[in-house]
Amino acid sequence: MTISVGCVIITVISYLVSVFGFAMIHTFEKYAWIMAFILLCVLIGQAAPHIDANAPGFDTGLGLAGSFLSFLAICFSSSSGWCSIAADYYCHYPATTNRVKIFMLTLWGITLPTIFATVLGAALGNAAVTVAYPPWNTAYENHGLGGLIREIYHPLGWSKFSLVMLMFTVLGNNIVIFYSSGLSIQLLGHFFHAVPRLIWSLLVALVIGILAVVGKDHLSIIVSNFVSLLGYWTISFTFILLIEDQWFRRHEGYNLSVWDTPRKLPWGLAAIMALLAGYLAGGVTGMAQTWYEPLFAQRLSTFSS
């Protein structure tokens, strides 16, 4: 099948599962990771003979520090994005659940998969980019990440099957995004709440599906660049939420009975101003990204070099 057809299939299945709500999503997520874990373990086993743990890095000194910090920021950005939708699922925990238990489940539930997949990707990328194993480099240069993984898995029949199954592992991420996006839009007010969640989720699915099809030839690069930008607002959002919960609501608590009564809820002006101040004063002026690099970042880059 073409990449466009694959994007459409993933979008449709993700939406259909998200429509049935939390119970279906929880059941799917509970078991879906098993297949992904097995496939990646097999990938490690088949790739191991051609990975050189002593392969040199590309930079030293200040360049190495910059690359490390950039990589660290991307890993943080991809993980911290869950902060904005975690509450959609934690509300199903009993109120008596131990807060330390929830914290540890969250911490290790994000940390372990992130490290596992990141280390594996770094090992494969190192072998492909440094031409430690020429067939991998050729596959990566000609066909990108998919071509690299296709070359690693063998024989060919098993490789094709594994790639198809790996494609469906994206569902775990998409389903919760479609579900939470619908809930988030409903929170904008009574007019938005009057529209069923499945309609809002459908609109989000259509937008994501169209963007995926349009950018299919450069999707990996686009996602990488976008994730680099994501951390600029997720770090601000995380700390605003933390301060609100641990400082302002620590003694007052939450009046859950007025969640849909706007006149009894805080305006959120302080949070919005804090977000804008942190983003505009620190993020926008200091970022050096593919899509935008302000004068301050250009001068700093020139000074460092």
N, C-alpha and C positions, 0 to 999 in steps of 0.2 A: 504494500500500500504506500501511497505518497505521504509525506510529512503532514500535509494539510488534512488528509483523512484521519491520520492519527490524532491531530489536535482536536478535531471535531468529536471523535470517539471519546477521548478523555474528558472533554468538556461536558458532553451529554451524560456520561456515566456519573461524573462528579456531581452534576446538578441533581440527577434522579435520586442518588443516595442522600444528598443533603436535604431534600424535600421532606423525607420521612422523620426528620428531627433527631433529637439527641440519642434516643435509644438505639436507633439504627446506626448512627455515626459511631457511638461507643462500641457497639458490637463489631463493626467493620474494623475500627482502629485497633481493637483488642487482638485481632488475629492477622491483620494485613502485614504487619511488620515481619512476621515469621518467614514468609516467602522472600522478602527483600534481604533479610539477614542471611538466609541460606545461599541465595544467589551471589551475594557479595563475598561470602566465605569461600565459595567455589572459585570466584574470580581471583581472590587472593592466592588460592592454591595453584591455579593455572598460570598466574602472572609471576609467582615467586622466582622461578628459575632465571628470569631475565631482569630482575631488579637488583641494582647495585646500591647497597646501603651507603657506600663510600663515595658516591658520585658528588662532585663538587658543586657548590652553589654558584650563582652568577655574580654576586656582589660581595664586597668586603667593606668594613668600616661604616661610614655614614650611609652609604647606599644599602648595605645590609640592614642597618637599623631602620631605614625608611621602608624597605620592603617588608620587614617583620611587622612594623606598626600598621602598615596598610593591610597586610594579611590578617592581623589581629582584629582590625576594625571591621573587615568584611565578615569574619567569623562571628563577631559580636552582633553585627547588624542583622545577620540572618537568624540568629537565635533570639535576640531581644524583640523581634517583631511579634513574638507570641504574647508579649505583655499586654498588647492592646485587645486581645480577644480571649485571654485566659479566663476572665470572669464569666464568660458565656457557658463554661463547662464546670467551673468550680461551684457554681450555685447549686449544683446537684449533689454536692457533698452534704452530709448531715451537719447541722450547726455545731454539733459537739465534737467534730473531727479535730484531732490534735493539730495545731498550727505548725509544729515542727515536722510532723509527718508530711503535711502538704508541701512544706518548703523543700524537704529532702526529695520527695517524689518529683517535684518540679525541676529542682536543680539537676539531679542525675538523669531524669527523663530527657532533658535537653542536652546536657553535657556529654553523656556517653555516646549517643548516636552521632552527635556533631564531630566529636574527636575521631570516632571510628571511620566515618565516611571521609573526613578531611585528610586523615593520615593516608588512607587508601588512595585518594585522589592525588595527593602530593607524590606518592611513590610512583604511580602510573605516569603522571605528568613528567616527573623527573626523568624516567627511563625513555619517554617518547621525545621530549624536547632536547635532551642532551645527546640524542642519537646513541644511547647506550645499547639499544637493540634496533637496528635500522628498519626492520619491517613495521615496528610500532610507529616510528617517526614518519614513515611514508603514509601509513594509514591515517595518522592524526593530521598531517599536513593536507592530505587530499579529501578526507571525509570528516574531520573534526572528532569530537569525543565519541560519537556513535561508531565511527570507523575504527577508532582505537580499541574500544571494548569488543567490537566484532572480531578484531584480529586476535585479541587475548583469549577469548573463549574458543575452544576447539573440542571436537571437530565442528565443521560448518553447520551441520544440522542443529547441534546443541547450541551453537552460538546464536543462530537466528531465533530459536525458541527462547533463550535467555534474554535477548534484547526485547522481545515482545513482552515478556513477563516484567522486565525492568521498567518498561514504559508504563505499565499499570501501577507501579509503586508510587507514581506521582499522584494517584488518586487520594492517598492519605493526606496529602497537603491541600489539595484543591477542595476536597469536600468540606473541611472545616472553614475554609475561607468563604465559600459560597454560603454556608449556613450563618456564619457570624456577620458577613456583609449585610445580609437581609435584616438581621437583628439590629445592627448598628444604624442602618438607614431608618428603621422604624423609631429609633430613639430620638430622632430629630424633632418630633412633635406629633400632635394628634392627627394632622392631615397625613403624615407619613405612616402612622400606626394604623390608619384606616385601610391601607392597602396591605393585603396578605403578604406574609414573609416570602412565600414561594414566588410571588411576582417580582419582588425586589431581587431575590436570588437569581431569578431567570434573567433579569436585565444585566446583573453583574456577570453571569455566565456568558451572555451574548458578547459583552464588551471584551472579556478576557479571551473568549474563543476567537473573536475577530482579530484582536491584537496578536494572538499566537500565530494565526494563519498568515497575517501580513508580515510578521517579523520572523517567520520560520527559518529563513536562510541564515539569520544572524542571531537566533534566539539566545544562544549561550552567552554571547558577548553582551547583548542587551540586558539580560538578567544579571550578569556580573556587574555591569555598570550601575544598574538600578539598586542592587543590594548595597553597593558602596555608598549610595546616597541615603539609604533607608535609616542607617544608624544616626544620622544627624537629628532626626525628630524622635526616634524611639528612645534615645538616651534621655532627652528632655521629658518625654511623656512618662518614662519610668520613674524619674525622680519626683516629678510633680505628683504622680499617683502615690508614691511612697510617703512623701511629706503630708499629703492630704490624709492618708490612712493612719500614719503613725503619730502625727502631731495634732492636726485639727480634729480628727474623728476619734482619737484615742479615748477621750473622756466623753465627748458628746454622743458618739455612736452614730448609727445610720437609722433614719426614720423611713423604713421600707414601705410604709403605707402611703407615702406621698410621691412615690416614684413617677407617677403619671400626672402630677399636679404642678405645672410649671411655676405658678406664683408662690409655691411653698419650697421651691428648690433654689439653691444658690445660682447666681447668674453664670458663674464660671469665668468671670472677667479676669480675676487674678491669675487663674491657670492659663488662660489664653495669652495674657501679657507676658507671663513667665516663659511660655513656650516660644513666643515671638522674639522676646529679648535674647534668649539663649540661642535660638536658631539664626536670627539676623546678626547679632553681635559676634557670636563665635563661629557658628557653622558656615554661613554664607561667605563671610569675609576671609575665613581661613581654609576653606576647602580647596582641594586641587584635584578635580575629577574630570572625567572624559568630556562631560557635557558642559562644564562650567569651571573656570579658573579665574578668580578675581585678581586684581592688581597686587593686593597684599601677598597672596600666595605665590604669584609670579616673582615678585621681588625676593621673597623668602627663599624660593627655589634657586634663584640666581645667586643669592648670597651663600647658600649652602654649598653650591657647586664650585 
